[in-house]
Amino acid sequence: MLNHIVIMGRLTRDPELRRTGSGVAVASFSLAVDRDFAPKDGGERETDFIDCVAWQRTGEFVSKYFTKGRMAVVSGRLQIRSWTDKDGNKRRSAEVVADNVYFGDSKRDNDGGNSSYSGNAYGGNSYGGNAYSAPAPAPSYGGYTAPASAPASDFAMLEDDDAQLPF
């Protein structure tokens, strides 16, 4: 069976870090996630508010580096919890149990450029590795590797030779 979910949104509040009786860290937070489509009547897109929970080192990471308003990408699984409330009614709630949490923006974007944050958005910054690792090497696309000295936004010029085309 497959139970994998990836969501991207802004934190609606600062994460709340607690510890279980045995000392295991657990962070609770909520993401505001815009839907991909707008209503047919031309109104604004709706937003879903999704509860998330991160355990152990991932929870500590979220609690330390994420605050209200930050964009986050959460990868994990959907979990349905059932319980009985104080009136005896059966209740259910859904939450995302986060395996990985990534920065969806740079801190610089959030605080007007007054930060020394140097991580890259979307990858390499989950708690699985170093939170503030050095920038990744230039990506390789189809056998072409960008020169290390060239900025990542530069393009390589290709020869205009139709004999090189595979079709």
C-alpha positions in Angstrom: 0.0 0.0 0.0 1.1 3.5 -0.6 0.5 6.4 1.7 2.7 9.4 0.7 1.8 13.0 0.7 3.7 16.2 -0.2 2.2 19.6 0.6 3.6 23.1 0.4 2.2 26.0 2.4 2.8 28.7 5.0 2.9 28.0 8.7 -0.2 29.4 10.4 1.5 29.6 13.8 4.8 28.9 15.3 5.5 25.2 15.8 4.7 23.9 19.3 7.5 21.5 20.5 6.5 19.1 23.3 8.1 15.9 24.7 6.5 12.6 25.4 6.8 11.0 28.9 9.9 9.2 27.6 11.5 12.4 26.3 10.8 12.0 22.6 10.4 15.4 20.8 7.2 16.1 18.8 6.4 19.3 17.0 2.9 20.3 16.0 2.2 22.9 13.3 -0.4 23.8 10.7 0.1 24.8 7.1 -2.2 27.0 5.0 -2.2 25.3 1.5 -3.8 27.0 -1.4 -5.8 24.8 -3.8 -4.6 24.5 -7.3 -7.8 25.8 -8.9 -10.0 28.8 -8.6 -13.8 28.5 -8.3 -15.8 28.5 -11.6 -17.5 31.8 -10.6 -14.1 33.6 -10.7 -13.6 34.0 -7.0 -10.4 33.5 -5.0 -8.8 30.1 -4.6 -9.7 28.4 -1.4 -7.2 27.5 1.3 -7.0 24.3 3.3 -5.5 24.3 6.8 -3.6 21.1 7.3 -2.4 19.9 10.7 1.1 18.4 10.7 3.2 16.6 13.3 7.0 15.9 13.2 8.7 13.5 15.6 12.2 13.3 17.0 15.0 15.2 15.3 12.7 16.4 12.5 10.4 17.9 15.1 13.3 19.7 16.8 14.5 21.0 13.4 11.0 22.4 12.6 10.7 24.0 16.0 14.1 25.6 15.7 14.1 27.0 12.2 10.4 27.6 11.2 8.1 30.3 12.4 4.7 31.6 11.5 4.4 32.7 7.9 7.4 30.7 6.6 6.8 28.6 3.5 7.4 24.9 4.1 7.4 21.7 2.0 6.3 18.7 4.0 6.7 15.1 2.8 5.2 12.3 4.8 2.1 10.2 5.3 -1.5 10.9 6.0 -2.8 9.6 9.3 -6.4 9.5 10.6 -6.8 9.6 14.4 -10.0 8.4 16.1 -11.0 9.2 19.6 -14.0 9.7 21.8 -14.7 13.2 23.1 -15.9 14.1 26.6 -19.5 13.8 25.6 -19.0 10.2 24.3 -19.1 11.1 20.6 -16.7 9.4 18.2 -14.4 11.9 16.5 -11.8 11.7 13.7 -9.1 14.0 12.5 -6.5 13.9 9.8 -2.9 15.0 10.0 0.3 14.7 8.1 3.1 12.9 9.9 6.2 14.6 8.5 9.1 12.5 7.4 11.0 15.4 5.8 10.4 19.2 6.1 12.1 21.5 3.6 12.3 25.3 3.3 9.9 26.5 0.7 11.4 30.0 0.7 14.5 31.7 1.8 14.6 33.6 5.1 15.8 36.5 3.0 12.4 36.6 1.2 10.6 36.7 4.5 12.5 39.4 6.5 13.5 41.9 3.8 17.0 40.7 3.2 18.4 41.2 6.7 19.5 37.6 7.1 22.6 35.6 6.6 20.6 32.5 5.6 22.5 30.7 2.8 20.6 27.4 2.3 18.8 26.6 -1.0 15.1 26.4 -1.2 13.3 23.0 -1.7 16.2 20.6 -1.1 19.1 19.7 1.0 17.7 21.5 4.0 15.6 18.8 5.6 16.8 17.5 8.9 18.1 14.3 7.1 21.4 16.2 6.6 22.9 19.5 7.7 20.4 22.2 8.1 22.6 24.9 6.7 24.8 23.0 4.2 26.9 24.6 1.6 25.2 25.3 -1.7 24.9 22.2 -3.9 27.2 21.8 -6.9 25.8 22.9 -10.3 23.3 20.4 -11.6 24.0 18.1 -14.5 21.4 18.0 -17.3 21.5 15.5 -20.1 25.3 15.0 -20.0 26.0 18.8 -19.7 27.6 20.0 -16.5 27.6 23.7 -15.9 31.0 25.2 -15.3 31.7 25.7 -11.6 32.6 29.4 -12.2 29.4 30.2 -14.1 26.4 31.4 -12.2 23.6 28.8 -12.1 21.3 31.0 -14.2 23.7 31.1 -17.2 23.0 28.9 -20.3 25.5 27.1 -22.4 25.5 27.9 -26.1 25.0 24.9 -28.4 26.1 24.6 -32.0 23.3 25.2 -34.5 24.0 21.9 -36.3 20.9 20.0 -37.4 23.1 16.9 -38.0 23.3 16.5 -34.2 19.5 16.2 -33.7 18.3 12.7 -33.0 15.1 13.1 -35.2 
